[in-house]
Amino acid sequence: MKMQAPQATIAVLFGGRSGEHEVSLESAASVFSVLSPKKYHIIPIGIDHSGVWWMGAGIHEALSAREQPTTQRFQQVTFLNQPGDQSLYAINGGKLTAVTTIDMVFPVLHGTFGEDGTLQGYLDLIGMAYVGAGVLGSAVGMDKAIFKDVMRAYNIPVVPSLTVTRKDIRADINIILDQAERQFAYPIFTKPANLGSSVGITKCKNRSDLLEGIMDAARYDRRILIERGVDAREIEISVLGNEKPRASVPGEVVPCDEFYSYDAKYIDGDSALLIPAPLEEEIASAMRETAVRAYKAIDCAGMARVDFLLEKETGIFFLNEVNTIPGFTKISMYPKLWEASGLNYASLVDELISLALDRSSEREQTIYVYDGV
């Protein structure tokens, strides 16, 4: 009689301390719908807006209903940053009680404290396997300003930009406005250096808009990106893999708004996704190759969605950003592109879990003690 392999216990993290908290909840719902209970023992862990981790039946529904979890209904849980201790602990009156052992974490956390390398560093301290990029790939992919610098070093074209800080703004906002207007013609885009889902992004058509856009972006990050506007088609490519990543067919976003804003992505629902994108084969091939180059350049792993801007007038494309934990909602481009490339949603999630185990195995081969010579 053939023995069944034991189920892997996977903790799915969602919610989080981020402006993308609600998007994360939608992504998690889709991931839960395809994680097979025959293959995996699934532990949902919801993180509220203050950063507290909660476990218990109905936690996803509670956060989705904007309820604040309480200890009457749910358990507060945590990991200990002790290497090799993969236990999940419940917090009861200041005491910790191990409730289960976790084999792997599947972060479905978009934005700050989930996609930026902070969570990944925490899991590395424990020695926990997890889906997606490590500290380096996550941090560089998240920071739009540093990411552009890395792309320039690899001769990958990016849109010209200017980076300022909140302290620069407080010192003299007019100096920043003058500098931006000298460097770029309107329209100009302002965005937080570290955030996704188009949160905090403004298309500015004049100086008043620019002032308002800078101040809005500064609410979400201490560093703000000011970028030349490009009249462009928005092309996205999904990448999957570790050391040998592969790229999906390209897709095109036709936003219902002036650009692919948060509302256009998640609220209005009228934006069109063209899969595959109507592109000349030469341009599509060049974009797919560039997507893989960018993925490797930041040491990405597992998955990423790579976004391009294809300038309408010149036909030149710019790499816009790499999203290391792309949206997994029912309308998200990342799984849709893989489906169009021959990999369905459930198989995609299975492959991401396999890639996480492979990455963890590679990490375990590293020696952290130097014995001298």
Steps between C-alpha positions, in 0.01 A plus 500: 500500500644836396547744788370853448749782552409714802326826423715811512369756749487839329430826680336750263563857617264775383382851590790688656616848596476649154294722277443182298337314790164460323660384175686234699170368637365458147818325385492265799140399424607389153803310634282319755263397220772296323718369786401135512422371852598155370855625442545761772395573856411870472530743793348843419669782693347845470706805587299804606578863417708536818717199412356244745485141372171313553396139443162331520196399297353803323802730532503577127129583505542720808780708348311522171201640692736754661444350844776539756593148619480434874630225727140395565477361147857455378848413622794736476791304353867550426825329409812519715811624323693192612672313215344162446188566707218475249225492760212742481427631849173626645530799735287451811531750781862567419582128480591316181357160413606307191191415295645345183814464295517692172685358199470807281357851488307626198500880531209660319597841634529792262699811582668610821602238760417213267648557158797721594738246654410557866289186532749305290784596736291388798432161339869464408592546867277205585617292205146473367426417137279756327353572159653781297809716493748535785609814682705648216255441215205611712665820624639610164182408315295700749711817497427665167793743525768241581346263248546760224866541596556124473326488163717783369808303611376210284424733206129429528302812399290671769305827502704802626414595857590707805496376861427730795429448870249634751779707655571655158131588475491655846817699430366670184234344279545773237857389432369152423220633278746716308744213455229263375369758252852564368560130441161384374213631293147436623341257555720391790433201725558494875508179700625357830837330450378195693145390429295324234147463359531863379435623856614862537569552128386826340508616138587870523407739219614826659692643797198483730450131417871439555490654847194295590649180354828537691317559827274200442791267418681622812215361712603147403881517499783729609649481148304621199560435132430775247492357149470622144163416352497263205207461261523125493332165476529299822643152440546237773691171502496230767827331595529170687804313631816521705839479328342417162188720478262501206269770370134479406333648197461880534169656594377854450301711744253745345407712805157654538670793679773733370749242627476164679402652834384318814135566408556377145658180633269405784185712516368608161563163336478649151868475404566250222772233506616392155665156519714450307586864434471604135874555444744434218688178574835682508383743771328225701814286490722794606269579791493139619879483486530831687253382764718198574817715507343738749375208712850354519663839556325546836539132598129438489357156573169322472293757320470858380291705264714730285330815372599697191401829339499488119517859375235550233686758292845340487433130556771500771427303813601581858506256788272652762521266800526144630231383742640214709160410653263583215126508542327162510140621483254361248573797272878506549729484202764268652296176509307594186825528301615158617164351415540639148849348494368153586529494881171508692454672836519188719812372321657844531453500878642146523807608302553803724501272803748267329725796414488615862618159621780503242613848610491394865712192420757723328507732800564209736824420317653829616754474785474776762803406713858574395751258651809685383801354323 
